[in-house]
Amino acid sequence: MLAAVANSPAVAAEKAKLSLNWLPDVSGIGIFYADALGYYKDVGIELEIEPGKGSGATSQLVAGGSTDVGLAAASSAIGVAAKGAPLKIIAPIWQVGDWGITSLKDTPISSPKDLEGKTIVLAPGTADMPLFDTMVRVNGVDKSKIDIQMVSGAGGIGLLAEKKVDGVSASPGDIMIPLAERGIEAKQMYYKDWGASMPGLSLIAREDKLQANPEFYTKFLDATLRGYAAVIENPEAAVDALRERYPDSAPKEALLEELTKYGIPAWCAPGAPGLGKLPADDWAMTGEILTATFGSLGDGGIEAMYTEAYLPSTLPACP
């Protein structure tokens, strides 16, 4: 019997594709580390990871069925789903979006009203735009008094460094760390502190694929969340694994600073029961913000935009 088992062919791993929101970096580090530690292999998954071209593009790829899982900003995925695409958020990874207005240390921006009379950079079509609009609205800011410039990509870094603008709407890791490398001090006014909070990067999948293969998605989420938990336990080893796989990524020191200062703290919202599961009140706030942005989220509202059915019964603990 032992000889028969030894000579029997191994069960083939289930192949799947995951599309990132952007190039490999701290945002998907739990996925890379789970792969490096063999967590996907352990549950019978052979995972192909491909870079993305923005959360909107990734959401469209998932909706079109050309990739099995996507890592995308919740607002982008919900925006696509609100137009009728069969998308579901299956696990918010960054439960607290860390976006806000980055300004130089000596620029007098410490509250939303300070934005009046200032020049602020927003990137068109990005996930933080609904948060900016919500913050302005709930804090009684006159948006017509803000000079808003639409600039894509990393263009805002140079404009801010040269003091051609007063602030940039972004994640702090995208702006503050590059500025610090130039010896420029900056600060962040977080949207979450001014009445505009919702989850950031989340894992998304197509509804019919979820229903057709629930076992795969359950195993995938279990392995992925264990990967993020392992990052919390040993962030330096996770960064080393990321750089070993992607040598052209940012320097180790910059990645480690972004991960420990801005990444890990955003992986759980206050009151969250564990990694991958957002409190109901936070989902309700997200629905209010995005309804104000998109006009309607369709039948079922925000509750129809996510599912917790594929999460493991025991969630990894919050940091």
N, C-alpha and C positions, 0 to 999 in steps of 0.2 A: 504493500500500500504506500509506504514512504517513497519507494522508488517511482511509483506511478505519479505521485504528487510532484516530486522533484522534476520529472521529465515532462509534465504538462505545460502547455503554453501559458504565459502570463496573460492576465486579463488586460486588454488594451485600455490605455488611459483615454478619457473622454476629452477631445480637443475642443477648445473654446477660445474666443478672441475677446480681448478687453481693449477699448479705446480710451486713452487718457484725454483730459481736457486740453493739455498742452504738452510741451516737452517734459521728459522725465525730471522731476525735482522733488522737493519735500512734500508736495501735495499728494503724491501717490506712493510715498515711501513705505507705507504699510503693505502695499501690494508687492513691491519689489522685495521687501524683506521676507514676506511670507513665501515668496517663490524661492528666495535664496535659502531659506530654512527647510525647504521641502514640504511645506504645509499643503500646497496644492497636490503635489505628487502623492502625499500620504492619503488623500481622499479620492485619488483616481482622476485628477484633472491635469491635463497638459495645457497650460495657459500661454497664449500668444499675447504679448503686450505691445500695442502700437501707439506712437505719439499722436496727439490731436492738433487741431487748428482752432481751438476755442470751444467753449462749452456749447454754444449754439450749434456748431458743426457736429460735435460729438452727439448731441441730442438727436440731430437729424439722422446720423448714421445708425443709431440704435433704433429710432422709429422706422427707418427703412429696412431694418432686418439684416444689415450687412455686418453687424458686430453683435456679440451676445450680451455684453455688459459695457456700460460707459461710466466714466468718472466725469461729472459735469456739475456746474453750479445749479443748485435747486431751482433758482428763478428761471434760468434758461430752459431747463427741462420742463418746468411747469408751463412756461410760455409756449413751448412747442405742443405740449399736451392739451393746452387750452384751445388750440386750433383744431383739435380732433385727432392728434397722433396718439396711438395706443401705448403711451409710456407710463411707467410707474417708478417712483423713487422707492428703492428697496432697502436703503440704509443711508442716512445722512452721516457722512464721515466727519466733516467739519460742522459740528452742530451749531456753532456760533460763528457767523461770518465776521472776519476781523477787518472788514473794510472801514474806511473813514477818510477824513481829509488830512493829508500829510502836508505840513507847512514847516518852514524853517523856524528854528528855535526862537528867533527874535520877531517873528511875524505875529501880530496881535490877533490870533485866531484861537479862541478857547471855548467858544459857544457858537451855536448855529447863527445867531443874530450877527455875529462878527463877520459872516460871509457877505453881508450887504456892502457893496462898494468894492468888493475884492474880485480878482480874476482867478477863476478856478478851472482846472482841466478835468474833463470827463472823457472817457473812452467810449466811442459809440458802440451800442449793443452789448455792453458788459453787464455782469450780474449786479454790480453795485449801483446802477442807475436807479432802480426802484427804491433802494434804501436812501439815496440822496434826495429823491423827490419826497419820500415820506418824512424824512427828517426836517426838510424845509417846511412841509405842510403842517406837521404837528407842532412845530415850534414857532409858528407865526412869522416866518421869514418871508420877505418880499422877494420872490425869485427874480422878478424883473430888474432888481437892483444888483444882481450878480452877473458879472461878465463871464459867461460860460464858453470855454473853448473846447471843441471836440478834437482830441489828439489820440491817435491809435498807438498801441504798443508802448515802448519805453521812452517815447518822445517827451513825456512829461518830466522825466528825471532831469534832462538838460535844461528845460525851461525853468524848472524850480531852482536848480543849482545856479543858474544865471540871473535869478530874480526877475525873470520876465513874466512870471505868474506868481500868485500868492499861495496857491495850494493845488494839490492833485488828489483826486479821488482814487484810492487804491488800497491794496493790502500793504501793511507796513513793511513786510519783508521784501516787497517789490520795489519800494522807494527808499525807505530809511537805511537799509543795509548798503545799497549802492552809494548813497550819499555819504554814509559813514566811512566807506572806503576812500572817499575823496577828502575826508576830514571835515565834512559838513554836518553839523548837528541839526536834527529835525525832531518834530513831535507829531503825535497822532491824535486827532479828535475822532473817536470811534462813533459810528452811527448807532451801535448797540446801546451806548450811554445816553442817547438822545431820542429814544422812542422808536427806533427802527432796527429791529433785530430779526434775522431769519437764518436758517441753515445755509451753509456755503456748499462746498463740493460734496456731492452725494453719488452713490452708486445707483444707476438706473438700468432698467431693462424693459423689453417689449412685453406687453401683457400676454400675448398668445404664446410666447416662448416660456414665460413663467408658468403658465397653466399646463403646457405640454411637457415640461421637464422640471417639476418642482424639486425633485431630489438634487439635481445639479445645482440649482440656485441656493438651496439650503446648505449644501456642502461648500459651495463657493464662499458664501457669507461667513460661515464658521471659520474657514481657513483665513479669510481676509481679515476679519476682526481679531483673530489670534495674532496675525501679523502686526497689526497696529498696537496690540497689547505688548508684543515683544519689542517694538520700537520704544515704547514708554519705559520698559525695563532696561534697555541698553541703547540709547539714542546714538552713541558714538559708533557702535558696531553696525547699526542700521545705515548710518551715513557712509561708512566704509563699504558696505555691501552695495549701496547705490552707486558710489564712485567706481567700484570695481566693474560693475556692469556697464556704467555709462561714464567713461573717463573724461568726456568733454563737458560734464556737468560742472556746476559752480565749485569753487574751492571748498575744501572740507570745513574750514573755519566758518565760512559764510553759511553753508548749509546747516551746520550744527547750531549756529546762533539762531537762524530762522526757525529751525525745528523746535528748539527748546524754549525760545522766547515767544514765538508767535504761533507755532504749529500745534504742539501737544496741548497747550492750554485751551485751544479752540475745539478740541475733539469731543468735549462734553459740555452741554448747556447746564446751568444751575438746576439741580433737581433731576437730572437725567439718571435713569436706572443703570446705565452702562453704555459702552461704546455701541454706536449704531442705532440707538433708539432715542428719538427726540420726545420731550414731554409734550402732552396734548396741548397745553396752553401756548407753547411755542409754535406748534402747527397752526393754531387758531390765529395768532398774530401774523404768521406768514401768509395765511389766506387773506387777511385784511389788507396787508401791504400789496399783495399781488393783484387782488381784485381792484384796488384803486389804480393800479398800473395798467392792467390788461382790460379792465372793464367787466370781464366775466371769466370765471374759471370753468364754465360749462356745468353740465348736470353733475350734482354731487358735491360741487365746490372743492375745497382743499382736501376733504376726506377721500375724494376719488383720485387724488394725485399721488398717493403713497400707499404702501402696504407694509405691514410688519409680519406677514405670514411666513416669511422665509428666514427670519432671524433665529439664531440658536436659542434654545430654551434658557440657557444660562449665558448671560452676556459678560464679556470681559469687563473688569471694573474700570471706572473712570480714573483718570490720573489724579 
